[in-house]
Amino acid sequence: MNYPIVHRCIAAALMLTPLAACGSPSDQTAQKAESAVDKAAIANQVKGIAKDVVTAFNAGDAEKAVGFNAPDFIQMFHGQANADNAANLESARSQLADPAAKLAVSDEKVDVSEDGDMAVYTSSYLYDFTDPASNEPVTELGNWVMIFRRQADGSMKIYREIISDTPPADAAG
């Protein structure tokens, strides 16, 4: 039987297709290793950025503290409208006008996506400030969530931030 060249090419392609997936196990392992995401390194990078944000805030540098935000950053803060970068900078400047303003974090955790392009940072926070109504020092306790997203330049930036205060320790009882 004399088949047209097109049929012979299709038949050859169909017979060779299963072989295309047959790399040696060491080739497949090497490819998998090359594409592996170092989640621990990314988690450490994210914790380092969070530390830099806190350090900048405590040093009174609002611009540096918000400089770790992505261009499309949105902050969700208890009892307030969502804030973009401009509103976040204005808020940080206002907070830092208070000489008592100080931020501390604890119980930090980071979860990194399988691809390493996003990470979720969570912590508890203590925020010391002066109550504007009473002029008395106040310590606010709360939860801080930052969602990091990898940028086009490869850096991780804060994409979303959620800050939620919790009841004082004696009221939580």
C-alpha positions in Angstrom: 0.0 0.0 0.0 1.3 3.4 -0.9 0.3 6.1 1.7 0.7 9.8 1.0 3.6 11.5 2.7 1.3 13.3 5.1 -0.1 10.1 6.5 3.5 8.7 6.9 4.5 11.8 8.8 1.5 11.7 11.1 2.1 8.0 11.8 5.8 8.6 12.6 4.8 11.5 14.9 2.3 9.3 16.7 4.8 6.5 17.3 7.5 8.9 18.6 5.2 10.9 20.9 5.4 8.5 23.8 9.2 8.6 23.7 9.3 12.3 24.2 8.3 11.9 27.8 10.9 9.3 28.4 13.8 11.1 29.9 16.1 9.3 32.2 15.1 9.5 35.9 18.2 11.6 36.6 17.2 14.0 33.9 13.8 14.4 35.4 15.3 14.8 38.9 17.7 17.4 37.6 14.8 19.4 36.0 12.8 19.2 39.1 15.7 20.4 41.2 16.3 23.3 38.9 12.7 24.4 39.2 12.5 23.9 43.0 11.6 26.9 45.1 13.7 27.7 48.1 10.8 28.4 50.4 13.0 28.9 53.5 15.1 31.5 51.7 11.9 33.4 50.6 10.5 33.2 54.1 13.7 34.6 55.5 13.6 37.4 52.9 10.0 38.3 53.8 10.8 38.3 57.5 13.8 40.5 56.8 11.5 43.0 54.9 9.0 43.0 57.8 11.9 43.7 60.2 13.1 46.5 58.0 9.5 48.0 58.0 9.4 47.9 61.8 12.9 49.4 62.1 12.1 52.2 59.7 8.9 53.0 61.5 10.6 53.0 64.9 13.3 55.3 63.5 10.6 57.7 62.4 11.2 57.2 58.7 7.7 57.0 57.2 9.0 57.0 53.6 11.3 54.1 54.1 8.6 52.2 56.1 6.2 52.4 53.2 8.9 52.0 50.6 8.5 48.2 50.8 5.0 48.4 49.3 4.2 47.3 45.8 2.8 50.0 43.4 -0.7 48.5 43.7 -0.5 48.1 47.5 -3.8 48.2 49.5 -4.0 48.4 53.3 -7.0 47.2 55.2 -6.9 48.7 58.7 -9.6 48.1 61.3 -12.4 50.7 61.2 -10.9 52.7 58.3 -11.4 52.8 54.5 -8.9 50.9 52.5 -5.7 52.8 51.9 -3.4 53.0 48.9 0.3 54.0 49.1 -0.4 57.7 49.3 -2.9 57.3 52.1 -0.6 54.8 53.9 2.3 57.3 53.8 0.0 60.0 55.1 -1.1 57.7 58.0 2.5 56.7 58.8 3.6 60.3 59.0 0.6 61.1 61.3 1.4 58.2 63.6 5.1 59.1 63.7 4.3 62.7 64.8 3.6 61.0 68.2 7.0 60.7 70.0 5.6 57.7 71.9 4.9 55.7 68.6 6.7 52.4 68.7 6.0 49.1 67.0 7.0 45.6 68.0 6.2 42.2 66.5 6.2 38.6 67.7 5.1 35.2 66.7 6.1 35.7 63.1 5.2 33.1 60.5 5.6 33.0 56.7 3.8 30.7 54.3 5.3 30.7 50.7 3.4 29.7 47.6 4.6 26.6 45.6 5.9 28.9 42.8 7.5 31.3 45.3 5.8 34.2 43.7 3.7 35.1 46.8 4.1 34.8 50.5 1.8 35.5 53.5 3.5 37.0 56.6 1.6 36.9 59.9 2.5 38.2 63.3 1.2 39.6 66.5 2.0 43.3 67.2 2.3 45.7 70.1 1.8 49.4 69.1 2.6 52.0 71.7 1.2 55.5 71.1 -0.5 58.5 72.9 -4.3 58.4 72.9 -5.3 61.7 71.3 -8.4 62.0 73.5 -6.8 61.5 76.9 -3.1 62.2 76.1 -2.3 59.0 78.0 0.0 56.3 76.7 -1.7 53.3 75.2 -0.6 49.9 74.0 -2.6 48.3 71.2 -2.4 44.6 70.6 -3.3 43.0 67.3 -2.7 40.8 64.3 -0.7 41.9 61.3 -1.0 40.1 57.9 1.1 41.1 54.9 0.8 39.5 51.6 3.9 39.7 49.5 4.0 39.4 45.7 7.0 39.0 43.5 7.6 42.0 41.3 8.8 42.2 37.7 12.3 43.0 38.9 12.3 39.8 41.1 11.9 41.6 44.4 9.2 40.8 46.9 7.0 43.7 47.8 4.0 44.1 50.2 0.9 43.8 48.0 -1.8 43.7 50.7 -1.7 44.5 54.4 -4.3 43.7 57.0 -4.0 45.2 60.5 -6.6 44.2 63.1 -6.4 45.1 66.8 -7.5 42.6 69.4 -9.0 43.2 72.9 -6.5 44.0 75.7 -5.2 40.9 77.4 -7.4 41.5 80.5 -10.5 42.0 78.4 -9.9 38.8 76.4 -10.1 36.7 79.5 
